[in-house]
Amino acid sequence: MKIEENVRIGIEGLQSHRIRSVLTALGIIFGVAAVVAMLSIGEGAKLEALEQIRLMGVNNIIIRSKEQSVSSFETAKASFSPGLVALDADAISEICPGVESSVPQWEKTTQALYGADRKEVKVIGTTPAFLAVFGYSLSQGRFLDAGHIQNQENVCVLGTDAKVGLLHFENPLGKSIKIDDQWFTIIGIMARQLAPSKSVENLQVRNLNMDIYIPLTTAQYKMERYKSAGGSNVRFFGGGISVSSSGRTPLPRFLLDQITVKLKPNVDMREPAEVIRRILARRHFNVDDYEIIVPEALVEQSQKTQRIFNIVMGAIAGISLLVGGIGIMNIMLASVLERTREIGVRRAVGATRADVLGQFLFEATFLSIVGGLIGIMLGYGLTRIITFYAEWRTVVSWEAIALAFTVSAGVGIAFGYYPARKAAFQNPIDSLRYE
């Protein structure tokens, strides 16, 4: 018997029991939809983690100052810990092997004002090396230079969202905005940075496009600071720039919020990270007033956790497909029993065992493939719903679609073979006598 005849008979068999066919396919539909949705969530989390490590710098080690309570600050003071200061960055650059540069950062969340527009922004006091360390770029104007640091000038560079929120469509260069009680002249606009919606453990990821960058010396000498560490003849380091207070009235050493250390390419981060820990432990007298963050290591740990999540969710989706496959087997076995006489008639008029096997195997495979295609569309729709309502990033890849489709077809063949074989090997005479 021709293949076309088997296909026609198989489709007629499915059409004669439409409700049963639909119910049989539901298990495959939901199982495939679950596979597509879970793989899409996992892929989205993976891409988001990779974007976060790019934002923090592929070869960077980040040192953050910890928030100190009054009691812990008094303990640190009694232990002679200076807190996180620019001299720490200098010591790391001089002692630690593999360091290309280091950038100190002072941070403050405050209000920026231009005309009638007011926005909450993050002010970053930093040095010219900031661009090279983080790999950022400008869309307009220029970044901070050595002269701005040396002269403590009131200049600033705006993030794109800060620019739009304050100046809208005006040409920003040369305009002045008010930050706290200080007026700053805009000299540049940063290119737009990606802003992932989730953080990886203690990686602090925010909307970087609302940041405003000013010279480190301007931030520390002219803007309000919540506390400082004692000392004199202070130098501010970063990107090869130092400003000394020699010959003037002794000035305090201001605390930093962050030091970002950029390593040379192809340097294993583990050894420099350990050296930095020892340097800071010695300089801070073992006071735990800072934390060292290695973005790459944190993202690797996050991805391990994500892989476990993917395995668990994939197992749940696999169970759904297994249940769907068992449903196909049960329905096909019931169909074989119900159509025993029909099988006997087909065998009597010349159909071979291969013809009967092909007919029932086609029915099972057809249900799986159609269910798989519907499941793929349903899974894609689920990813859109998850993205919209849960604000999770999802990425539907061709690999996920191919895997889901292949598995659904495989389930049809695997679970449909036994009922088809049972039908094919029935005795024709006994089948004709079956009532």
N, C-alpha and C positions, 0 to 999 in steps of 0.2 A: 504494500500500500504506500502511496506517495506521502511525502512529508506534508504537503499542502492539505491532504485529506485528514491527516492526524490533527493538524492545527485547526481545521474547520470543525471537526468533531469535538475537540477540546473546548473551543470557544462556545459552541452550542451547549456543551455540558455546563459550563460556567454561567451562561445566560439563563439556563433553565432553573438555576438556583441562585438568583442575584443576591438576595439578602444574606444567604449563607456565604457566598463568595466575598461580599463586603466585610462581613464580620470576621472572616478568616484573615483578610488582608489588614485589618485594623492593628493587630499585634505587630506586623512588620512596619506599618506606617509610623506608629508611635515609637517603636524601637529605633528606626532610622532617623526620625526627627530628633530623638534624644542624642544619638551619636553625633549628628551634625551640630546641634546646639552646644554640646559639651566640648567638642573639639574646637569650635569657634571661640568659646569663652577662654579655653586654654591658650589658643594662639594669640588672642587679643591681650591676655595678661603677659605673655612672653614678649610681645612687641612693646608693650608699655614699659616693662622692666628694662628692655634694651634702650628705650628712649631716655629713661631716667638715668642710666649710667652714662649716656652721652651728655646729658645736661650737667651731671656732676663732674664729668671728665673721665675719659677711659683710663688715663694714667695718673689720676689724682688720688691723694690721700687727704682727707678732710679732718681738721682738728676743731672741735666745737667747744666753746666755753659752756659749762653747765650752769643752769640756773641755781644760784646759791641762796638758801634761806639765811636769816640773820644768824642763827646758831652755827650753821656750817661755814658762813663767811668769817665769823669770829674764830672758828677753829682753824681755818686756812690762814687767817692773819697771824694767829698765835704760832702757827707752824712756819711762818715766814714765806708762805707761798705768794708769789707776786701776782697770781692769776695769769690769764692768757694775754701776753703782751707781744709787741712786735719783735722784741729781742729773742723770743722763742723761735720766730721764723728765721732770724739771722743765724741762731745757733744750729738749727736744722740744716740750713743751706751750707754752713761751713763744715759740719761734722758728718752728716749722713751721706753715704755714697749713692750715686744714681739720681740725685736731685737736680733738676734742671732750673727750677725757680720756685719761689713761694710768694703767696699774696695774702697780706693781712686784710681783714674785713671788719668794719664797724657797722652795726645795723641799728636802725630805729624805725618803728612804725609810727607814722605821724600824718598830719594833714598837709596837703599841698594846695595852694590857692592861685588861681589866675582869673582875674576879673570876678565874675559872679560864680565861677565854677570851683568847687572844692572836692578833692578826692583823697581817700586814705591810701597812702603809698608806703612802700618799704624803702627807706633811704639807706643806701650802701656807701659807706666811706671806704675807698679802696685806692689802688695805685694803677699806673698805666699797664702793668703786667697782667691785669685782670683779663683782658681780651685774649691774650695768647694762652693763658692757663686754661680758660674755659672754652676756648674756640668760638667765642661769639663774634659777631660782625655788626657793622653799622649800616643803616639805610640812608642816613643823612649826616652831614657834618663830620666831626672828629671826636676822638675820645680824649680822656685826661692825659696830660703830659707832665714832664718833670717840672716845668715852670709852675704849673698849677699847684703841685705838691709843695714846692719850695716857697712859694709866695702865699700859700693858704688862700687861694682865690675862690671867690663865690661863683663857681661855674658848675654846671650839671649836664648829665646826659640822661635822657628820658627813655623808658621802655615804650613800646608802641601803644599799649593800652593807656598808659599814663598820658602820653601825648594826645591821643584821641579824646580822652576824658576831660582834659584840661583845655586844650587849644582847638579841638575839633579839626577843622580843615584849614586852619591858618598855617602859614609858614612859621615853624617854631624857632628857627635859628635866629639868635639875637634877642628873642623875647625874654622877659624876666618873670619868674614865678616866685611865690613866697612859700618857704618851707619853715615851719615854726615861725620865728620872728626874724628870719634871714631872707634876703632877696638873692636869687641865683639867676645867672644868665645861662640860657640854653645854648650849648655848643654842638650837640649831636643827638641823634635818635638811633636807638638800637634796632637791629633787625628783629623781626618777630621770632620768639622762642616758643617751642612746644611746651605745653603745660599739662602733663598727665593728671588724670583725676584721682589717682591713688598713689600712696607712698609705699615704699619698700622698707619695712621695719622702721628704723629711726632715721631714714633718709628724709629730710625735710624738703618736700617738693611743693612749691606754691606757684601762683601765676607770676612768672618772672617778668612778664610784660608790664606789670605795675610797679617795677622797681625804678628808682632814680639813683644815679651814681654821682657822687661828689668826691673831691679830693679827701684823702684820709686825714690830712692835717687840718683841713677846714672843718671836717666833722668833729674832730676831737678838741680843737681849740675854740671853736665858735658856736657849736651846738650843745645843747644840754646833754649831760652824761650822768647816768645814774650812780656811778661810782668810779674810783680810780685807785691805782696802786701807787704807793709812795716811791720816791726816787728822784734823781736829777740827772742832768746832762743826757737827756733821752734822745735816742735816734729812732727814726721811723724807717723801717726797711720794707722792701718789696720791689721786685723788678729792677734791681740794681740802683734804687734811689734811696738816699739817706738824707735826713735833715737833722742837723745837730743843734742843740740849744747851748752849745759852748759859748761862754762870754756873755750870756744873758742871765737874767734871774732864773734860778732853778725852777723847772716845770715838772708837773707830775707825769708819771707814766700811765697813760690811759689804757684801760682794759679793752681787749678785742673780743668780738663775738666768734670769729672764725679765722683760721689760717688754712689756706689751701696749698698743698705741696704738690707740684707737678714733677713727676719722674721722667727720666729720659726714656725714649722708646725702647721696647723690648727688655725692660728691666722687670724682674720678678718682684712683685709688690711685697712679698712676705718678709724678706730681709730688711728693706728700708722701713717697713711698718714697725718691726721689732726694734730697730735702732731708734726710731722716733719715740717709741714708748719709753725707752731707757733714758733718752735725752730729757724728755719732759718730766719723767719721774724724778730725775736728779734735780732739775731746775725748780720743780714745784715741791720738793721735799716730800715726795710720795703722797701729796694731798690730791684727792680725787676731785679736782675742780675742773676737769676737762674730759672730753671723750674723743677717741680716735675712730674715725669712720672710713672704712675702705669700701667705696661704692661697689666695686667689682665683686668683692667677697659677699657683700650683702645681697646683691642681685643673684649671685650663684645660689645662695641659701634660699632666697625667695623662689628661684626656679625649681629647686629641689622640692620645696613644699608644694609648688604648683604642679609638679609632675605627680606627686602623691595624690593631689586632688584630682588630676586628670585620670589617674589609674582607677581611683574609687568611682568617679562619675562614669568612666568608660565601662567599668564592671556593671554598674547599674543599668547603663544603656544596653550592654551585652545581654543582661538578664532579660530585658524587655524583648530583644530579638530572639532569645532562646524560647521565651514564652510564645512569641509569635510563631516560631518554627514548630513548636509542639502543637499549637493550634492548627497549623496547616496539616500536620501529620494526622491528627485526630479527625479533622474534617475529610481528608482524603481517604482515610480508612473507612469512615462511614459512607463515603461516596462509593467506594469500591463494593462494599456490602450491598448498598442500595441498587447498584447497577450490575449486579452479578449476572443476571439474565442477559442484559445488553452485551456484556463481555462474551458470554457464550455464543450469542448470535453472531457477533463480529468474528469470533474464531471459526464458527461454522461456515461462514461465507468466504473464508480465505485469509483473514487477518492473522499475521504471525504474532509470536510472543513479543517480538521487537516493536511491532506496531502498537500493541496494547500498552507496552511499557512506555513508548514514546508519547502516547496520548495522555496518560495520567501524569507523566513527568512534566509534560508541557503545561498542563493545567496548574500544577504546583509552582513551577518556575514562573509562569505568567503572572500568577497572583503575587509572587514575591517581587518581581520586577516592577509591576504597576504600583504595588504598595511602597516599594523603595522610592520610585519617582515622586509619588505623592508625599512620602515622608521627607524627602529632600526639600521640597517646596515648603512643607510645614516647618521643618527645622530652620530654614532660612527666615521664615516669618517669625519664628520664636526668637531668633537672634536680634531681629529688628525691635521686637517688643522688649527684650531684655536691655538692649542699648537705650531705648527711649525711657523706660520706667525705672530701671535699676541704675542707669548711667554707667554700666559696665561696657568696656570696649570689647567688641567682638569682631573677629575676622573670619569670614567664610572662605576657606581655601579650596582650590580644585582638588587637592589631595584628600581633604575631608569628604568632599562629594564623591570622589572616585572610591574611597574606602567604604563609605556607607552603601553605595550602589553595589559594589562587588560583594559585600557581606550579605546584603539582602538577596541577591541572586544566588549566592552560595547556600543560604539558608533554605531557599526553595528547592534547590537540587538535593541538598543533604537530607532534608526532612520529607521530601516528596518521593525519594527513591524507593523507600521500603514499601509504601502503599502501592506504588506503580509496579514494583516487582511482584508483590502479592497478587495484584490483578492479572499480570502477565502469565503467571505460572498456575493459575487456576485450571482445573480440568474442564475442558469445554463441555463434556457430556453432563457433569455435575452442575455446571453453570446453567445449562439449558433447563435442567430439572428444577432449578431453584425457584421458589415462589416468594 
